[in-house]
Amino acid sequence: MPTNVLTVDYLVIGAGAMGMAFADVLVGESTSTIAVVDRNDAPGGHWTVSYPFVKLHGPSNFYGVVSRPMPSDEGTRSLASRDEILHYYDRVMRETLLASGRVTYLPKHHVDVVEPGRRARARSLVTGETTEIVVRKRVVDASYMNITVPAMRPAGFDVDDAATVVPINQLAELDRAPERFTVIGAGKTGIDACLWLLERGIDPDRLTWIVPRDAWLINRELEWQSDGFQPLMKLLVCRSADDVISVLEEKGVVIRRDPDVEPAAFRCATVDTEELVQLRRIKNVVRLGRVRAVGASIVTLDEGTIPTTPETVHVDCTADGLTQKPLKPVFEDGAITLQPLLPCLLAPSAAIAARLECMDGDDEWRNGLCPPVVNPDSSRDLLSFYSLRLERMARWARSPELFEWLVTSRFVTGTGLERMAEPDAQATVSFFASRMEDLLKADAAVSAAG
Ligand SMILES: Cc1cc2nc3c(=O)[nH]c(=O)nc-3n(C[C@H](O)[C@H](O)[C@H](O)COP(=O)(O)OP(=O)(O)OC[C@H]3O[C@@H](n4cnc5c(N)ncnc54)[C@H](O)[C@@H]3O)c2cc1C
């Protein structure tokens, strides 16, 4: 097979939300040449294979790239749809990245790094041809978070030949009405499946929802209001982690689906009031842990079984859209590994890393400004979720150049976080962060003691 050679300043592996946000800043803020390589045929990462009725679930202004507003930036209630997101990334690729004349885009190519930070090989998944990519500055790994959605892999449990298990994508392709539906999984995807079925008129009695762990849900209507900083200060009077969570619930910041069940998880899923009303209509909720196998007549879970039928459609919503990867420095010699710098907010995180890359300074300085964070998982992570938002803004204010860029960007404008540069706000934030940390330590000590 012939081999082409391409020499660029940066190689970006992955044209998902992170790779696109990174390349967009690099194009806008530097004169560098960039190769963007992705296995998929279009930019947008997991959105290219997601179910057709998926939408953003966080505010659109925290998503996308810096240089271009999302189609639904005007408010939290109008969330961009999959098609809008894909159209958006297509335009960013064509009208911003490729139009710069400095970006080479290789869709349908798989990349292997041959010499870390220096050389990689991209193989066309169509022709088999390879392109040697010589990298002058850095290899940017925008695939490290390894997001999976159900359409990307088989179900993670055994499925009997006589049972019907489909990924959520196939709901939109139904050509006959099944007897019943069982939705497996209670994250963002499971919520979307339930809401879609209810919106299409399914009687909740024909719906079973397998909820391995109840999760706290973010109230989308109160997320990042213009005074997003002040309400959190009410948490300073709390005396324990439980107390913090109670106050967040009391203020309506976080919500539980079932008033009688204490959620153990927190995975950044969001709902609005109307969606909550709909989800609460579902009464057949199964809390027996994870599904191990779906048979013709029973579903086996960690802690028991439930009856089912071959005519029941089991909707697999179990993939991990919010991975927790081991943390590593974002900036290393010849390499950048994109990771969340704010919990759950991957697009702004990639843009901030790119802006730091374009600024004068060494990697020690850059890494000091952007230690990565682990995405949340348990209810306790609510404390660091809220304190990290403030702590990071205060940290970024240490670099006036970065801060000025950030607060005038579409990601931050209107959140009230502009005030983080003021000395009294900085002092409050640092007090808040240490208070939340103390509460978490006390909580861990109590748990360890039994
Ligand atoms: C259904 C869903 C909804 C979400 N909604 C939101 C939201 O509303 N707001 C929010 O902030 N976050 C949301 N998230 C979180 C999600 O993590 C981010 O939205 C984001 O899209 C992740 O982008 P990414 O670039 O990290 O990953 P991906 O979208 O997975 O992109 C990575 C890309 O890298 C490519 N790739 C990987 N390895 C290679 C290789 N070796 N060679 C070539 N190409 C490679 C892949 O093909 C892929 O296109 C959601 C997640 C899911 C699953």
PDBQT file of the ligand as one rigid body, heavy atoms in Angstrom, charges set to zero:
ROOT
HETATM    1  C1  LIG A 501     -25.520  10.816  24.986  1.00  0.00    +0.000 C 
HETATM    2  C2  LIG A 501     -24.565  11.798  25.576  1.00  0.00    +0.000 A 
HETATM    3  C3  LIG A 501     -24.961  13.123  25.803  1.00  0.00    +0.000 A 
HETATM    4  C4  LIG A 501     -24.068  14.039  26.340  1.00  0.00    +0.000 A 
HETATM    5  N1  LIG A 501     -24.490  15.321  26.555  1.00  0.00    +0.000 NA
HETATM    6  C5  LIG A 501     -23.616  16.229  27.035  1.00  0.00    +0.000 A 
HETATM    7  C6  LIG A 501     -24.017  17.597  27.229  1.00  0.00    +0.000 A 
HETATM    8  O1  LIG A 501     -25.142  17.966  26.986  1.00  0.00    +0.000 OA
HETATM    9  N2  LIG A 501     -23.118  18.478  27.707  1.00  0.00    +0.000 N 
HETATM   10  C7  LIG A 501     -21.834  18.094  28.017  1.00  0.00    +0.000 A 
HETATM   11  O2  LIG A 501     -21.036  18.937  28.417  1.00  0.00    +0.000 OA
HETATM   12  N3  LIG A 501     -21.440  16.794  27.871  1.00  0.00    +0.000 NA
HETATM   13  C8  LIG A 501     -22.293  15.872  27.390  1.00  0.00    +0.000 A 
HETATM   14  N4  LIG A 501     -21.908  14.562  27.236  1.00  0.00    +0.000 N 
HETATM   15  C9  LIG A 501     -20.591  14.161  27.710  1.00  0.00    +0.000 C 
HETATM   16  C10 LIG A 501     -19.604  13.834  26.552  1.00  0.00    +0.000 C 
HETATM   17  O3  LIG A 501     -18.521  13.296  27.172  1.00  0.00    +0.000 OA
HETATM   18  C11 LIG A 501     -19.213  15.029  25.785  1.00  0.00    +0.000 C 
HETATM   19  O4  LIG A 501     -20.397  15.564  25.321  1.00  0.00    +0.000 OA
HETATM   20  C12 LIG A 501     -18.324  14.907  24.539  1.00  0.00    +0.000 C 
HETATM   21  O5  LIG A 501     -19.096  14.786  23.373  1.00  0.00    +0.000 OA
HETATM   22  C13 LIG A 501     -17.265  13.882  24.535  1.00  0.00    +0.000 C 
HETATM   23  O6  LIG A 501     -16.440  14.230  23.455  1.00  0.00    +0.000 OA
HETATM   24  P1  LIG A 501     -15.026  13.587  23.221  1.00  0.00    +0.000 P 
HETATM   25  O7  LIG A 501     -14.395  14.351  22.112  1.00  0.00    +0.000 OA
HETATM   26  O8  LIG A 501     -14.285  13.484  24.505  1.00  0.00    +0.000 OA
HETATM   27  O9  LIG A 501     -15.331  12.086  22.815  1.00  0.00    +0.000 OA
HETATM   28  P2  LIG A 501     -15.951  11.406  21.516  1.00  0.00    +0.000 P 
HETATM   29  O10 LIG A 501     -17.227  12.023  21.133  1.00  0.00    +0.000 OA
HETATM   30  O11 LIG A 501     -15.977   9.949  21.850  1.00  0.00    +0.000 OA
HETATM   31  O12 LIG A 501     -14.873  11.666  20.355  1.00  0.00    +0.000 OA
HETATM   32  C14 LIG A 501     -13.656  10.954  20.272  1.00  0.00    +0.000 C 
HETATM   33  C15 LIG A 501     -13.369  10.698  18.815  1.00  0.00    +0.000 C 
HETATM   34  O13 LIG A 501     -12.089  10.097  18.709  1.00  0.00    +0.000 OA
HETATM   35  C16 LIG A 501     -12.099   9.167  17.644  1.00  0.00    +0.000 C 
HETATM   36  N5  LIG A 501     -10.988   8.233  17.873  1.00  0.00    +0.000 N 
HETATM   37  C17 LIG A 501     -10.720   7.540  19.013  1.00  0.00    +0.000 A 
HETATM   38  N6  LIG A 501      -9.586   6.829  18.867  1.00  0.00    +0.000 NA
HETATM   39  C18 LIG A 501      -9.139   7.062  17.600  1.00  0.00    +0.000 A 
HETATM   40  C19 LIG A 501      -8.021   6.603  16.841  1.00  0.00    +0.000 A 
HETATM   41  N7  LIG A 501      -7.098   5.804  17.366  1.00  0.00    +0.000 N 
HETATM   42  N8  LIG A 501      -7.891   7.036  15.562  1.00  0.00    +0.000 NA
HETATM   43  C20 LIG A 501      -8.802   7.884  15.018  1.00  0.00    +0.000 A 
HETATM   44  N9  LIG A 501      -9.864   8.354  15.698  1.00  0.00    +0.000 NA
HETATM   45  C21 LIG A 501     -10.036   7.956  16.966  1.00  0.00    +0.000 A 
HETATM   46  C22 LIG A 501     -13.475   8.538  17.723  1.00  0.00    +0.000 C 
HETATM   47  O14 LIG A 501     -13.855   8.002  16.465  1.00  0.00    +0.000 OA
HETATM   48  C23 LIG A 501     -14.342   9.737  18.136  1.00  0.00    +0.000 C 
HETATM   49  O15 LIG A 501     -14.919  10.379  17.022  1.00  0.00    +0.000 OA
HETATM   50  C24 LIG A 501     -22.767  13.627  26.695  1.00  0.00    +0.000 A 
HETATM   51  C25 LIG A 501     -22.369  12.305  26.474  1.00  0.00    +0.000 A 
HETATM   52  C26 LIG A 501     -23.256  11.393  25.922  1.00  0.00    +0.000 A 
HETATM   53  C27 LIG A 501     -22.794   9.986  25.699  1.00  0.00    +0.000 C 
ENDROOT
TORSDOF 0
